[in-house]
């Protein structure tokens, strides 16, 4: 089998991690990268070409483009890749605004033979996959409600670039940057939330993007979700409680490169109608390996090779998740008016 030829636009922390995954893949090779930190174009001793701009990168003989760029340029580069005839994978979020992803979808529709996928990596974690299997099997009945917390101690952590604190580049703060993963998972488990209430705040860090988002929302069939996305969570935390008719599924911790969110665990609590003491029988699983990055890129490459639609991270997933993020922003009227945030239903 001829390997897919991959170019990576944006060769920072995430771009390098994606290259590591591709280096382990039997389906593809990275042949070129670009990043604004390069002083000039050239080629490494290992034969990897590098460029200073994405426009130079996509002139190479590529099959696939991976977009690992800041939010304000992600949609532009994704569109450029599609227009160049390249299968394209873009990291989350798909842009700064809902309008960004709708502009990409228009180009995607003009190129139906190409595959487009977005990097909602948390869907590929083993704990999430098992939770989804249990929910879809209805072994524990239907979902009643969910409570999610995803937080870190600052808007900028682990030597990340400071563009995340600038609305003109990022579009939003901790909710759009990190909390979008929790928003996506809650949609994955419960479906679309239509009734949304929120408080959005930047009181602590004082940037023009939010450092906390508090949200209460409901689906058309009555599932209630509560979400707190925070950049003042001094002890980093990922936790999602899913309460169903016959028990609870609790996702705690998430394996990451930083290891700061604790062990990844899945707890299943079995409801007992004959015992209401609030201390049910529980089954606890701890995950020590994170295959999600390799599995995600494998699924993308297989969608290309076998000409099938991606199962996760489609443009529809990206659009609906971005719409929900912006519904949360707009539900706080003071925040919406202060920053002139557009209603996502306008797109």
RODO-2510 file (C-alpha; in nm, 4 decimals, decimal comma):
residues 347
     n   res          X          Y          Z
     1     x     0,0000     0,0000     0,0000
     2     x     0,1316     0,3446    -0,0938
     3     x     0,1453     0,5616     0,2161
     4     x    -0,0438     0,8887     0,2344
     5     x     0,1798     1,1951     0,2138
     6     x     0,1062     1,4354     0,4983
     7     x     0,1882     1,8009     0,5577
     8     x     0,1431     1,9629     0,8996
     9     x     0,0534     2,3328     0,9140
    10     x     0,1608     2,4557     1,2569
    11     x     0,4535     2,2710     1,4103
    12     x     0,4198     2,3564     1,7771
    13     x     0,3345     2,1270     2,0684
    14     x     0,0258     1,9747     1,9032
    15     x     0,1756     1,9555     1,5544
    16     x     0,4773     1,7654     1,6877
    17     x     0,2537     1,5317     1,8841
    18     x     0,0519     1,4604     1,5700
    19     x     0,3738     1,3844     1,3824
    20     x     0,4723     1,1336     1,6520
    21     x     0,1389     0,9559     1,5979
    22     x     0,1841     0,9504     1,2215
    23     x     0,5383     0,8169     1,2599
    24     x     0,3805     0,5159     1,4338
    25     x     0,1109     0,4744     1,1672
    26     x     0,1282     0,2231     0,8854
    27     x    -0,0886     0,4448     0,6688
    28     x     0,1063     0,7688     0,6256
    29     x     0,4318     0,9628     0,6399
    30     x     0,4882     1,3285     0,7233
    31     x     0,6932     1,4778     0,4429
    32     x     0,6675     1,8509     0,5178
    33     x     0,5698     2,0973     0,7914
    34     x     0,5378     2,4730     0,8291
    35     x     0,5585     2,7098     1,1217
    36     x     0,6092     3,0829     1,1579
    37     x     0,8979     3,0201     1,3993
    38     x     1,1170     2,8856     1,1194
    39     x     1,3569     3,1515     0,9933
    40     x     1,3590     3,0107     0,6397
    41     x     1,2561     2,7112     0,4329
    42     x     1,4743     2,4034     0,4154
    43     x     1,5073     2,0321     0,4775
    44     x     1,6256     1,8438     0,7854
    45     x     1,8910     1,5730     0,7912
    46     x     1,6048     1,3215     0,8142
    47     x     1,4523     1,4551     0,4912
    48     x     1,1618     1,6516     0,6447
    49     x     1,0900     1,9666     0,4464
    50     x     0,9980     2,2790     0,6413
    51     x     0,8492     2,6123     0,5386
    52     x     0,7596     2,9426     0,6998
    53     x     0,4068     2,9656     0,5507
    54     x     0,1200     2,7292     0,4873
    55     x     0,0857     2,8586     0,1315
    56     x     0,4330     2,7218     0,0552
    57     x     0,3552     2,3967     0,2360
    58     x     0,0470     2,3130     0,0289
    59     x     0,2418     2,3507    -0,2937
    60     x     0,4151     2,0234    -0,2035
    61     x     0,2969     1,6898    -0,3420
    62     x     0,0622     1,6049    -0,0527
    63     x    -0,2440     1,3887     0,0021
    64     x    -0,3344     1,5141     0,3494
    65     x    -0,3093     1,8411     0,5412
    66     x    -0,3151     1,8574     0,9223
    67     x    -0,4066     2,2029     1,0560
    68     x    -0,2625     2,2815     1,3998
    69     x    -0,2898     2,6603     1,3813
    70     x    -0,4279     2,9360     1,6088
    71     x    -0,8034     2,9868     1,6012
    72     x    -0,8123     3,2977     1,3850
    73     x    -0,6411     3,1233     1,0933
    74     x    -0,7606     2,7621     1,1342
    75     x    -1,0621     2,7972     0,9024
    76     x    -0,8592     2,9845     0,6397
    77     x    -0,5949     2,7111     0,6263
    78     x    -0,8572     2,4353     0,6254
    79     x    -1,0308     2,5981     0,3286
    80     x    -0,6977     2,6366     0,1491
    81     x    -0,6265     2,2668     0,1986
    82     x    -0,9642     2,1588     0,0652
    83     x    -0,9370     2,3918    -0,2332
    84     x    -0,5962     2,2383    -0,3058
    85     x    -0,7575     1,8927    -0,3204
    86     x    -0,6212     1,7718     0,0129
    87     x    -0,7972     1,5595     0,2726
    88     x    -0,7861     1,7838     0,5791
    89     x    -0,7762     1,7298     0,9543
    90     x    -0,8105     2,0390     1,1765
    91     x    -0,7616     2,0650     1,5502
    92     x    -1,0408     2,1981     1,7689
    93     x    -1,1846     2,4555     1,7815
    94     x    -1,2647     2,4824     1,4105
    95     x    -1,2161     2,8585     1,4254
    96     x    -1,3024     3,1645     1,6305
    97     x    -1,6727     3,1742     1,5475
    98     x    -1,9648     2,9742     1,4135
    99     x    -1,9284     3,1683     1,0890
   100     x    -1,5774     3,0224     1,0492
   101     x    -1,7015     2,6625     1,0462
   102     x    -1,9981     2,7422     0,8193
   103     x    -1,7541     2,8910     0,5669
   104     x    -1,5526     2,5684     0,5751
   105     x    -1,8640     2,3563     0,5257
   106     x    -1,9509     2,5466     0,2074
   107     x    -1,6126     2,4537     0,0613
   108     x    -1,6441     2,0956     0,1879
   109     x    -1,9713     2,0588    -0,0034
   110     x    -1,7938     2,1720    -0,3207
   111     x    -1,5359     1,8942    -0,2694
   112     x    -1,7407     1,5824    -0,1846
   113     x    -1,4564     1,3395    -0,2603
   114     x    -1,2394     1,4859     0,0165
   115     x    -1,2480     1,3866     0,3845
   116     x    -1,2651     1,6551     0,6518
   117     x    -1,2307     1,5759     1,0204
   118     x    -1,1891     1,7787     1,3401
   119     x    -0,9772     1,6840     1,6397
   120     x    -1,2211     1,6270     1,9249
   121     x    -0,9704     1,3921     2,0829
   122     x    -1,1576     1,3188     2,4064
   123     x    -1,4100     1,1057     2,2165
   124     x    -1,1347     0,8485     2,1603
   125     x    -1,0400     0,7969     2,5247
   126     x    -1,1141     0,4453     2,6499
   127     x    -1,3240     0,5695     2,9425
   128     x    -1,5412     0,7793     2,7109
   129     x    -1,5814     0,4940     2,4636
   130     x    -1,6984     0,2599     2,7411
   131     x    -1,9371     0,5210     2,8820
   132     x    -2,0853     0,5707     2,5346
   133     x    -2,1294     0,1945     2,4927
   134     x    -2,3171     0,1719     2,8243
   135     x    -2,5409     0,4681     2,7435
   136     x    -2,6317     0,3383     2,3991
   137     x    -2,7022    -0,0109     2,5356
   138     x    -2,9501     0,1409     2,7869
   139     x    -2,8307    -0,1130     3,0457
   140     x    -2,8711     0,1662     3,3017
   141     x    -3,1800     0,3162     3,1416
   142     x    -3,2044     0,6622     2,9950
   143     x    -3,0071     0,9702     3,1025
   144     x    -3,1721     1,1994     3,3593
   145     x    -2,9025     1,4620     3,3999
   146     x    -2,5299     1,5361     3,3722
   147     x    -2,2843     1,7526     3,5673
   148     x    -1,9506     1,8391     3,4141
   149     x    -1,6458     2,0282     3,5422
   150     x    -1,3381     2,0874     3,3295
   151     x    -1,0903     2,3313     3,4697
   152     x    -0,7289     2,4407     3,4871
   153     x    -0,5431     2,6960     3,6964
   154     x    -0,4794     2,9606     3,4289
   155     x    -0,5734     3,0504     3,0733
   156     x    -0,2111     2,9896     2,9734
   157     x    -0,0553     2,6707     3,1107
   158     x     0,2443     2,4543     3,0270
   159     x     0,4278     2,7172     2,8162
   160     x     0,1398     2,7608     2,5731
   161     x     0,1469     3,0757     2,3567
   162     x    -0,0362     3,3794     2,4941
   163     x    -0,2705     3,4212     2,1961
   164     x    -0,5276     3,2291     2,3980
   165     x    -0,5840     3,5415     2,6081
   166     x    -0,6560     3,7646     2,3075
   167     x    -1,0147     3,7727     2,1765
   168     x    -0,9009     3,8976     1,8344
   169     x    -0,7040     3,5750     1,7839
   170     x    -0,8752     3,3150     2,0022
   171     x    -1,2392     3,4265     1,9781
   172     x    -1,3069     3,3093     2,3324
   173     x    -1,1405     3,1915     2,6501
   174     x    -1,1447     2,8756     2,8576
   175     x    -1,4845     2,7567     2,7313
   176     x    -1,3867     2,7722     2,3642
   177     x    -1,0311     2,6501     2,4199
   178     x    -1,0747     2,3677     2,6721
   179     x    -1,4374     2,3482     2,7804
   180     x    -1,5371     2,2743     2,4207
   181     x    -1,4262     1,9156     2,4860
   182     x    -1,6813     1,8824     2,7677
   183     x    -1,9479     2,0527     2,5573
   184     x    -1,8780     1,8027     2,2792
   185     x    -1,8978     1,5036     2,5145
   186     x    -2,2236     1,6197     2,6687
   187     x    -2,3700     1,6529     2,3188
   188     x    -2,2327     1,3101     2,2279
   189     x    -2,4057     1,1482     2,5266
   190     x    -2,7312     1,3441     2,5469
   191     x    -2,7937     1,5024     2,2068
   192     x    -2,8486     1,8698     2,1337
   193     x    -2,9262     2,1153     2,4126
   194     x    -3,1823     2,3744     2,3098
   195     x    -3,2624     2,5664     2,6304
   196     x    -2,9477     2,7364     2,7637
   197     x    -2,8794     2,9676     3,0609
   198     x    -2,5376     3,0937     3,1665
   199     x    -2,3103     3,3284     3,3566
   200     x    -1,9821     3,4156     3,1840
   201     x    -1,7034     3,5896     3,3759
   202     x    -1,3523     3,7286     3,3336
   203     x    -1,3350     3,8734     3,6844
   204     x    -1,0191     3,6986     3,8015
   205     x    -0,7611     3,7162     3,5224
   206     x    -0,9063     4,0281     3,3614
   207     x    -0,8427     3,9399     2,9976
   208     x    -1,1045     4,0149     2,7315
   209     x    -1,1905     3,6431     2,7195
   210     x    -1,3702     3,4430     2,9864
   211     x    -1,1937     3,2653     3,2716
   212     x    -1,5147     3,0982     3,3945
   213     x    -1,8350     2,9832     3,2269
   214     x    -2,1272     2,8466     3,4309
   215     x    -2,4083     2,6876     3,2345
   216     x    -2,7436     2,5147     3,2848
   217     x    -2,9070     2,3639     2,9761
   218     x    -3,1768     2,1180     2,8674
   219     x    -3,2493     1,9003     2,5651
   220     x    -3,5916     1,8810     2,4008
   221     x    -3,6547     1,5464     2,5720
   222     x    -3,5746     1,6823     2,9184
   223     x    -3,2125     1,5862     2,9877
   224     x    -3,0552     1,8589     3,2014
   225     x    -2,6850     1,9372     3,1801
   226     x    -2,4787     2,1513     3,4175
   227     x    -2,1340     2,2666     3,3078
   228     x    -1,8532     2,4619     3,4681
   229     x    -1,5543     2,5486     3,2483
   230     x    -1,2869     2,7199     3,4555
   231     x    -0,9432     2,8792     3,4451
   232     x    -0,9438     2,9253     3,8238
   233     x    -0,9481     2,5541     3,9067
   234     x    -0,6276     2,5474     4,1101
   235     x    -0,6307     2,1686     4,1238
   236     x    -0,6835     2,0758     3,7580
   237     x    -1,0002     1,8735     3,7189
   238     x    -1,1964     1,6744     3,4650
   239     x    -1,5173     1,5177     3,5949
   240     x    -1,8484     1,4228     3,4349
   241     x    -2,1320     1,2649     3,6327
   242     x    -2,4010     1,1046     3,4174
   243     x    -2,7090     1,0016     3,6164
   244     x    -2,9422     0,7494     3,4550
   245     x    -3,2602     0,5695     3,5570
   246     x    -3,0770     0,2635     3,6977
   247     x    -2,7439     0,4058     3,8045
   248     x    -2,4652     0,6528     3,7378
   249     x    -2,1592     0,6705     3,5144
   250     x    -1,8792     0,8881     3,6495
   251     x    -1,5861     0,9914     3,4329
   252     x    -1,3020     1,1177     3,6504
   253     x    -0,9658     1,2468     3,5335
   254     x    -0,8343     1,2361     3,1802
   255     x    -0,4975     1,1087     3,0623
   256     x    -0,3060     1,3911     2,8994
   257     x     0,0485     1,4808     2,8109
   258     x     0,0750     1,6936     3,1265
   259     x    -0,0658     1,4250     3,3615
   260     x    -0,2163     1,7105     3,5657
   261     x    -0,5802     1,5948     3,5516
   262     x    -0,5169     1,2792     3,7511
   263     x    -0,5792     0,9165     3,6675
   264     x    -0,8439     0,8442     3,4060
   265     x    -1,1229     0,6464     3,5703
   266     x    -1,4705     0,5161     3,4984
   267     x    -1,7031     0,4428     3,7899
   268     x    -2,0368     0,2685     3,7449
   269     x    -2,2769     0,3031     4,0389
   270     x    -2,5778     0,0689     4,0418
   271     x    -2,9017     0,2149     4,1772
   272     x    -3,0717    -0,0008     4,4413
   273     x    -3,4404     0,0836     4,4992
   274     x    -3,4402    -0,1315     4,8149
   275     x    -3,1599     0,0676     4,9730
   276     x    -3,1693     0,4476     4,9702
   277     x    -2,8582     0,5136     5,1787
   278     x    -2,6744     0,6810     4,8922
   279     x    -2,3871     0,4333     4,9010
   280     x    -2,4550     0,1941     4,6115
   281     x    -2,2494    -0,0889     4,4718
   282     x    -1,9800     0,0496     4,2431
   283     x    -1,7484    -0,0872     3,9783
   284     x    -1,4310     0,1129     3,9266
   285     x    -1,1932     0,0997     3,6269
   286     x    -0,8632     0,2861     3,6045
   287     x    -0,6976     0,3417     3,2673
   288     x    -0,3194     0,3613     3,2498
   289     x    -0,2706     0,3962     2,8748
   290     x    -0,3963     0,6651     2,6371
   291     x    -0,4402     0,5330     2,2815
   292     x    -0,6682     0,8216     2,1807
   293     x    -0,4252     1,0205     1,9669
   294     x    -0,3137     0,7183     1,7663
   295     x    -0,6686     0,5878     1,7336
   296     x    -0,8065     0,9227     1,6196
   297     x    -0,5533     0,9694     1,3398
   298     x    -0,5940     0,6035     1,2397
   299     x    -0,9689     0,6556     1,1983
   300     x    -0,9057     0,9620     0,9821
   301     x    -0,6604     0,7797     0,7559
   302     x    -0,8934     0,4792     0,7246
   303     x    -1,1800     0,7072     0,6212
   304     x    -0,9573     0,8209     0,3328
   305     x    -0,8237     0,4794     0,2348
   306     x    -1,1595     0,3020     0,2523
   307     x    -1,3609     0,6030     0,1321
   308     x    -1,6020     0,6197     0,4225
   309     x    -1,7302     0,9040     0,6352
   310     x    -1,5456     0,9761     0,9613
   311     x    -1,7335     0,8408     1,2622
   312     x    -1,6364     1,1287     1,4921
   313     x    -1,5253     1,4855     1,4467
   314     x    -1,7291     1,5515     1,1345
   315     x    -1,7967     1,9065     1,0211
   316     x    -2,1523     1,8612     1,1552
   317     x    -2,0103     1,7682     1,4977
   318     x    -1,7878     2,0752     1,4846
   319     x    -2,0726     2,3028     1,3775
   320     x    -2,3207     2,1865     1,6422
   321     x    -2,0611     2,1970     1,9193
   322     x    -1,9526     2,5480     1,8178
   323     x    -2,3184     2,6558     1,8079
   324     x    -2,3679     2,5296     2,1621
   325     x    -2,0549     2,7096     2,2843
   326     x    -2,1909     3,0317     2,1361
   327     x    -2,5390     2,9675     2,2759
   328     x    -2,3698     2,9562     2,6167
   329     x    -2,1955     3,2875     2,5466
   330     x    -2,5151     3,4504     2,4191
   331     x    -2,7277     3,3253     2,7098
   332     x    -2,5482     3,5762     2,9339
   333     x    -2,6934     3,8973     2,7911
   334     x    -2,4348     4,1229     2,9576
   335     x    -2,1464     3,9206     2,8120
   336     x    -2,3148     3,9017     2,4715
   337     x    -2,3723     4,2765     2,4546
   338     x    -2,0314     4,3716     2,5953
   339     x    -1,8458     4,1793     2,3252
   340     x    -2,1006     4,1973     2,0438
   341     x    -2,1319     3,8190     2,0134
   342     x    -2,3505     3,7032     1,7266
   343     x    -2,6402     3,4646     1,7795
   344     x    -2,5251     3,1215     1,6512
   345     x    -2,8691     3,0596     1,5039
   346     x    -2,7963     3,3320     1,2489
   347     x    -2,5635     3,0899     1,0665
***
